[in-house]
């Protein structure tokens, strides 16, 4: 009987140890934030900014904590910057609504999720994408954006979503399509497939309004914290590289210099040679069967700058005894979403027409007064896209064009 008791005692001890281990595992702390748990703080507030928290709409001020499941809302004059506990930094523009739906800072299981209902947000990712590159995701009414460690701007409403990638060490995914650095992608209602095109100068300028300050710059106009000249309130943030506790340090009032972003410039490993520039070439016409002409120019698909503009033409209309000839080069101009215009040509040309008593009248053409234009958005146009143009060639002294017409070309990226 004593042997039996001994065996039972050992078995009971083993069972007890198992139960203790299970209880220890079940009570281990979870790194996934729960609804209503703090996940960061506000480090910049300007204008009308609030957090919809449960049934309450709470005005947001600098150094206020932000919580999981908060929906951050900015008014028409509002703008806000938050620093998450993993050191991801998010700036919200005016008229924006964004729910902070998921947050876990737990190594390879780290993740962040948000839902941008409408408005614009700019993100610099932190530790989550370093430990779990696929763990950072933002959804909009039309798209899902998977972040892989980057600086990007996301703009959305019910009819479109636009992603602009300013800096990335690997492509960002929108609806499963990769968007490399310095490119943008737009998804429109009824078309899930995004259209990817190079960012324009206008894109970069609009993003500057949401850019975080860099070393030596003031956080919304004030390097000492408190009220800035522009009316924005900013928090004091340590001037060294963000640490795991920098968000908490701000909340405790540590540090005395402006917000810094210790961003390392990366280049993506994707062959995109020649895609930043394009060329357009084609033929010109005036409606005369005896006219032959052509044109061409180069365009920077990022800045919109046009160079090397050229247009040439000749018409020997024997029936009316008139000769037209011009050879213009060196034109420059700009391209934007609303079209393009090319001027500043150089070169020579002449119109020779019948005069009184069998004489001829020679009219020199003025290259610098002549121009070529079109309504196509070259920057967003795919390779091989059709480019209609119009042109006008003026004589010396101005007045009405001596030669005018149109033409058709194509864009080669």
C-alpha positions as CSV (number, residue, x, y, z in Angstrom):
1,X,0.0,0.0,0.0
2,X,2.8,2.4,0.8
3,X,4.3,1.8,-2.7
4,X,1.0,2.5,-4.3
5,X,0.7,5.7,-2.3
6,X,4.2,6.7,-3.4
7,X,3.3,6.2,-7.1
8,X,0.1,8.2,-6.6
9,X,2.1,10.9,-4.9
10,X,4.6,11.2,-7.8
11,X,1.7,11.2,-10.3
12,X,-0.1,13.9,-8.4
13,X,3.1,16.0,-8.3
14,X,3.6,15.7,-12.0
15,X,0.0,16.7,-12.7
16,X,0.4,19.6,-10.3
17,X,3.5,20.8,-12.2
18,X,1.6,20.6,-15.5
19,X,-1.3,22.6,-14.1
20,X,1.0,25.2,-12.7
21,X,2.8,25.5,-16.1
22,X,-0.5,25.9,-17.9
23,X,-1.7,28.5,-15.5
24,X,1.5,30.4,-15.9
25,X,1.2,30.4,-19.7
26,X,-2.4,31.6,-19.5
27,X,-1.5,34.4,-17.2
28,X,1.5,35.6,-19.3
29,X,1.2,39.2,-20.3
30,X,-0.1,39.9,-23.8
31,X,1.7,42.4,-26.0
32,X,-1.4,43.0,-28.1
33,X,-3.1,46.2,-27.1
34,X,-6.7,45.9,-26.2
35,X,-9.5,48.4,-27.1
36,X,-9.1,51.5,-24.9
37,X,-5.4,50.8,-24.2
38,X,-2.9,53.6,-24.8
39,X,-0.8,53.1,-27.9
40,X,0.9,56.5,-28.3
41,X,0.6,60.3,-27.7
42,X,-0.2,63.4,-29.7
43,X,3.0,65.5,-30.4
44,X,1.5,68.2,-32.5
45,X,-2.0,69.7,-32.7
46,X,-3.3,72.6,-34.7
47,X,-6.9,73.7,-35.2
48,X,-9.8,71.4,-34.5
49,X,-8.6,67.9,-33.6
50,X,-10.5,65.3,-31.6
51,X,-10.7,61.6,-30.8
52,X,-13.9,59.7,-31.0
53,X,-13.6,57.4,-28.0
54,X,-16.5,55.0,-27.5
55,X,-19.5,57.3,-27.4
56,X,-17.5,60.4,-26.5
57,X,-15.8,62.9,-28.7
58,X,-12.7,64.1,-26.8
59,X,-10.7,67.2,-27.9
60,X,-7.1,66.3,-28.4
61,X,-4.2,68.4,-27.1
62,X,-0.4,68.0,-27.2
63,X,0.9,65.2,-25.0
64,X,-2.6,63.6,-24.7
65,X,-2.5,59.9,-25.0
66,X,-4.1,58.1,-27.9
67,X,-5.8,54.7,-27.5
68,X,-6.5,51.7,-29.5
69,X,-9.9,52.0,-31.2
70,X,-9.8,55.8,-31.2
71,X,-11.0,57.5,-34.4
72,X,-8.9,60.6,-34.9
73,X,-10.9,63.5,-36.5
74,X,-9.5,66.8,-37.8
75,X,-11.6,69.7,-38.9
76,X,-11.2,72.0,-41.9
77,X,-8.5,73.9,-40.0
78,X,-7.2,70.8,-38.2
79,X,-3.9,69.0,-38.3
80,X,-2.4,66.5,-35.9
81,X,0.8,64.5,-35.3
82,X,0.9,61.3,-33.2
83,X,3.9,59.2,-32.1
84,X,3.0,55.6,-31.6
85,X,4.8,53.5,-28.9
86,X,6.8,51.7,-31.6
87,X,8.1,55.1,-32.8
88,X,5.9,55.2,-35.9
89,X,4.9,58.7,-36.6
90,X,1.7,59.7,-38.3
91,X,0.5,63.2,-39.4
92,X,-3.1,63.8,-40.3
93,X,-4.2,66.6,-42.6
94,X,-7.4,68.6,-42.5
95,X,-10.8,67.0,-42.9
96,X,-9.5,63.6,-42.0
97,X,-11.0,60.6,-40.1
98,X,-8.9,57.6,-39.2
99,X,-9.6,54.7,-36.8
100,X,-6.6,53.2,-35.0
101,X,-7.8,49.6,-35.2
102,X,-4.9,47.4,-34.3
103,X,-1.6,47.6,-32.4
104,X,0.8,45.0,-31.0
105,X,4.5,45.7,-30.2
106,X,5.7,42.1,-29.8
107,X,8.7,41.3,-32.0
108,X,7.9,39.1,-35.0
109,X,4.2,39.3,-34.1
110,X,4.2,43.1,-34.1
111,X,1.4,44.7,-36.1
112,X,-0.5,48.0,-36.7
113,X,-3.8,48.5,-38.4
114,X,-5.8,51.6,-39.2
115,X,-8.8,52.5,-41.3
116,X,-8.7,55.8,-43.2
117,X,-12.3,56.8,-43.9
118,X,-11.4,60.0,-45.6
119,X,-8.7,62.7,-45.7
120,X,-5.0,62.5,-45.9
121,X,-2.3,61.0,-43.7
122,X,1.5,60.8,-43.9
123,X,3.4,58.0,-42.2
124,X,7.0,57.3,-41.1
125,X,7.1,53.7,-40.0
126,X,8.9,52.6,-36.8
127,X,9.9,49.4,-35.1
128,X,6.9,47.3,-36.2
129,X,8.0,47.1,-39.9
130,X,11.5,46.4,-38.8
131,X,10.5,43.3,-36.8
132,X,7.5,42.3,-38.9
133,X,7.6,43.8,-42.4
134,X,4.1,42.6,-43.3
135,X,2.6,43.8,-40.0
136,X,1.7,47.4,-41.0
137,X,-1.5,47.8,-42.9
138,X,-4.0,50.6,-43.6
139,X,-7.3,50.2,-45.3
140,X,-9.5,52.8,-47.1
141,X,-13.0,52.5,-48.6
142,X,-11.4,51.3,-51.9
143,X,-8.0,49.8,-51.1
144,X,-5.7,47.9,-48.7
145,X,-2.2,49.3,-48.3
146,X,0.6,47.0,-47.0
147,X,3.5,48.9,-45.7
148,X,7.1,47.5,-45.7
149,X,9.0,50.2,-44.0
150,X,8.7,53.6,-45.7
151,X,7.6,57.2,-45.8
152,X,4.4,57.6,-47.6
153,X,1.2,59.7,-47.9
154,X,-2.3,58.2,-48.2
155,X,-5.3,60.2,-49.4
156,X,-8.8,58.7,-49.6
157,X,-12.5,59.3,-49.9
158,X,-15.4,57.2,-51.1
159,X,-14.5,57.6,-54.8
160,X,-10.7,57.3,-54.8
161,X,-7.5,56.3,-52.9
162,X,-4.1,57.7,-53.8
163,X,-0.8,56.4,-52.3
164,X,2.4,58.4,-52.8
165,X,5.6,56.7,-51.7
166,X,8.3,59.2,-50.9
167,X,11.0,56.9,-49.5
168,X,11.1,53.0,-49.3
169,X,13.6,50.3,-49.0
170,X,11.1,47.9,-50.7
171,X,7.9,48.5,-52.7
172,X,4.7,49.3,-50.9
173,X,1.6,47.2,-51.8
174,X,-1.8,48.6,-52.7
175,X,-4.4,46.0,-53.5
176,X,-1.5,43.6,-54.1
177,X,0.3,45.9,-56.6
178,X,3.8,47.1,-55.8
179,X,4.5,50.8,-55.8
180,X,8.2,51.7,-55.7
181,X,9.9,54.8,-54.3
182,X,8.9,58.2,-55.9
183,X,5.8,56.7,-57.5
184,X,2.1,57.0,-56.7
185,X,-0.8,54.7,-57.2
186,X,-4.5,55.6,-57.6
187,X,-7.5,53.4,-57.1
188,X,-10.9,54.7,-58.3
189,X,-14.4,53.6,-57.6
190,X,-15.3,50.6,-59.9
191,X,-11.6,49.8,-60.7
192,X,-9.8,47.8,-58.0
193,X,-6.6,47.7,-60.1
194,X,-4.4,50.7,-59.2
195,X,-2.8,52.9,-61.8
196,X,0.9,53.5,-60.9
197,X,2.7,56.6,-62.3
198,X,5.7,58.6,-61.3
199,X,5.2,61.3,-58.6
200,X,5.1,64.9,-59.9
201,X,6.5,68.1,-58.5
202,X,3.0,69.0,-57.5
203,X,2.7,65.8,-55.5
204,X,5.9,66.5,-53.6
205,X,4.9,70.1,-52.9
206,X,1.5,68.9,-51.5
207,X,3.3,66.4,-49.3
208,X,5.5,69.1,-47.8
209,X,2.4,70.4,-45.9
210,X,2.4,67.1,-44.0
211,X,6.1,66.5,-43.7
212,X,7.6,65.9,-40.3
213,X,10.4,68.3,-39.3
214,X,13.9,67.1,-39.9
215,X,17.1,67.8,-37.9
216,X,17.4,71.5,-37.2
217,X,13.8,72.4,-38.3
218,X,11.0,73.5,-36.0
219,X,8.1,71.3,-35.3
220,X,5.3,73.4,-36.8
221,X,7.1,76.6,-36.0
222,X,8.2,76.1,-32.4
223,X,11.4,74.3,-31.2
224,X,10.7,74.9,-27.5
225,X,7.3,73.3,-27.3
226,X,4.0,75.0,-26.5
227,X,2.2,77.5,-28.7
228,X,3.8,78.3,-32.0
229,X,3.6,81.4,-34.1
230,X,1.1,79.6,-36.4
231,X,-1.1,78.6,-33.5
232,X,0.0,75.0,-33.5
233,X,0.9,73.3,-30.2
234,X,3.9,71.0,-30.3
235,X,5.5,68.7,-27.8
236,X,9.1,68.5,-26.8
237,X,10.7,65.4,-28.3
238,X,14.3,64.2,-27.8
239,X,16.6,65.3,-30.6
240,X,18.4,62.0,-30.8
241,X,17.2,59.0,-32.9
242,X,13.9,57.7,-31.6
243,X,14.3,55.0,-28.9
244,X,11.7,52.4,-27.9
245,X,10.7,54.7,-25.1
246,X,10.7,58.1,-26.9
247,X,7.0,58.3,-27.0
248,X,6.8,57.8,-23.3
249,X,9.6,60.3,-22.8
250,X,7.5,62.9,-24.5
251,X,4.6,62.1,-22.2
252,X,6.9,62.6,-19.2
253,X,8.1,66.0,-20.6
254,X,11.7,64.9,-21.3
255,X,13.8,66.5,-24.0
256,X,14.0,70.1,-25.2
257,X,14.6,70.1,-28.9
258,X,12.4,69.9,-32.0
259,X,11.1,66.6,-33.4
260,X,13.7,64.8,-35.5
261,X,13.3,62.0,-38.0
262,X,16.3,59.9,-38.2
263,X,15.6,58.6,-41.7
264,X,18.1,56.6,-43.6
265,X,17.8,57.1,-47.4
266,X,17.4,53.8,-49.2
267,X,17.3,52.8,-52.9
268,X,15.0,50.1,-54.0
269,X,16.3,47.1,-55.8
270,X,14.0,47.4,-58.8
271,X,15.1,48.1,-62.3
272,X,13.4,51.3,-63.3
273,X,15.9,52.7,-65.7
274,X,14.6,55.4,-68.1
275,X,11.2,55.4,-66.5
276,X,11.8,58.8,-65.0
277,X,12.1,60.4,-68.5
278,X,10.1,60.1,-71.6
279,X,10.1,61.3,-75.2
280,X,7.3,62.3,-77.5
281,X,7.5,62.4,-81.3
282,X,5.0,62.5,-84.1
283,X,3.8,64.3,-87.3
284,X,2.3,67.7,-87.9
285,X,-0.4,68.8,-90.3
286,X,-2.1,72.0,-91.5
287,X,-4.9,70.5,-93.5
288,X,-2.9,71.0,-96.7
289,X,-2.1,67.8,-98.6
290,X,1.3,69.2,-99.6
291,X,2.4,70.0,-96.0
292,X,4.8,67.6,-94.3
293,X,6.0,68.2,-90.8
294,X,7.1,66.5,-87.6
295,X,7.8,67.3,-83.9
296,X,9.4,65.9,-80.8
297,X,10.5,66.8,-77.2
298,X,11.8,65.2,-74.0
299,X,9.9,65.3,-70.7
300,X,10.9,64.6,-67.2
301,X,8.1,62.5,-65.8
302,X,8.8,63.4,-62.2
303,X,9.2,67.2,-62.4
304,X,7.2,67.8,-65.6
305,X,10.1,69.8,-67.2
306,X,10.1,69.7,-71.0
307,X,13.4,70.2,-73.0
308,X,14.6,69.7,-76.6
309,X,11.4,70.8,-78.2
310,X,11.5,70.7,-82.0
311,X,9.0,71.2,-84.8
312,X,9.7,71.3,-88.5
313,X,7.6,71.7,-91.5
314,X,7.5,72.5,-95.2
315,X,4.7,73.2,-97.7
316,X,5.3,74.0,-101.4
317,X,1.7,74.7,-102.6
318,X,2.3,75.0,-106.3
319,X,-1.3,75.7,-107.0
320,X,-1.2,79.0,-105.1
321,X,2.5,79.7,-105.5
322,X,3.2,79.8,-101.8
323,X,6.1,78.2,-99.9
324,X,6.2,77.6,-96.2
325,X,9.2,76.3,-94.4
326,X,10.4,76.3,-90.7
327,X,12.9,74.4,-88.6
328,X,12.7,75.2,-84.9
329,X,14.6,73.5,-82.1
330,X,15.5,74.1,-78.4
331,X,11.9,74.5,-77.1
332,X,11.3,74.3,-73.4
333,X,8.1,74.1,-71.3
334,X,6.3,72.3,-68.6
335,X,3.8,69.4,-68.3
336,X,1.1,68.9,-65.7
337,X,-2.2,67.1,-65.2
338,X,-3.9,69.8,-67.2
339,X,-1.6,69.5,-70.3
340,X,1.7,70.9,-71.6
341,X,3.0,74.0,-73.4
342,X,6.3,74.5,-75.2
343,X,7.8,77.8,-76.1
344,X,11.3,79.5,-76.4
345,X,12.1,77.9,-79.7
346,X,15.0,79.0,-81.8
347,X,15.7,78.6,-85.5
348,X,14.5,80.1,-88.8
349,X,11.6,79.9,-91.2
350,X,10.0,81.8,-94.0
351,X,6.7,82.1,-95.9
352,X,7.0,83.1,-99.6
353,X,3.8,84.1,-101.2
354,X,2.7,85.9,-104.4
355,X,2.7,89.7,-104.4
356,X,1.4,92.4,-106.8
357,X,2.5,92.4,-110.4
358,X,4.0,88.9,-110.3
359,X,6.4,89.7,-107.4
360,X,6.8,87.7,-104.2
361,X,6.4,88.6,-100.6
362,X,8.8,87.0,-98.1
363,X,7.8,86.9,-94.4
364,X,10.5,85.7,-92.0
365,X,9.1,83.5,-89.2
366,X,9.7,84.1,-85.5
367,X,10.7,81.0,-83.7
368,X,10.7,82.6,-80.2
369,X,7.0,83.7,-80.7
370,X,5.8,80.3,-81.9
371,X,4.6,77.5,-79.6
372,X,3.2,74.0,-79.3
373,X,0.7,72.7,-76.8
374,X,-1.6,69.8,-75.8
375,X,-4.2,68.8,-73.2
376,X,-2.7,65.3,-72.4
377,X,-1.5,64.5,-68.9
378,X,2.0,63.2,-70.0
379,X,3.1,62.3,-66.4
380,X,0.1,59.9,-65.9
381,X,0.1,58.6,-69.4
382,X,1.3,54.9,-70.0
383,X,4.0,54.0,-72.4
384,X,2.8,54.3,-76.0
385,X,0.0,56.7,-75.2
386,X,-1.3,59.0,-77.9
387,X,-0.4,62.7,-77.7
388,X,-2.4,65.2,-79.8
389,X,-0.8,68.6,-80.2
390,X,-1.6,72.0,-81.6
391,X,1.0,74.5,-83.0
392,X,1.2,78.1,-84.2
393,X,4.0,79.7,-86.1
394,X,4.2,83.5,-86.1
395,X,5.9,85.9,-88.4
396,X,8.2,88.6,-87.3
397,X,6.1,91.4,-85.8
398,X,3.4,89.1,-84.4
399,X,-0.2,89.4,-85.4
400,X,-2.0,86.3,-86.5
401,X,-0.2,83.0,-87.0
402,X,1.3,82.5,-90.5
403,X,1.1,78.7,-90.1
404,X,-1.1,76.7,-87.7
405,X,-2.4,73.2,-87.3
406,X,-2.2,70.1,-85.3
407,X,-0.5,66.8,-85.0
408,X,-0.4,63.4,-83.3
409,X,2.5,61.7,-81.5
410,X,3.1,59.0,-78.9
411,X,4.9,58.9,-75.6
412,X,7.8,56.6,-75.1
413,X,8.9,56.0,-71.5
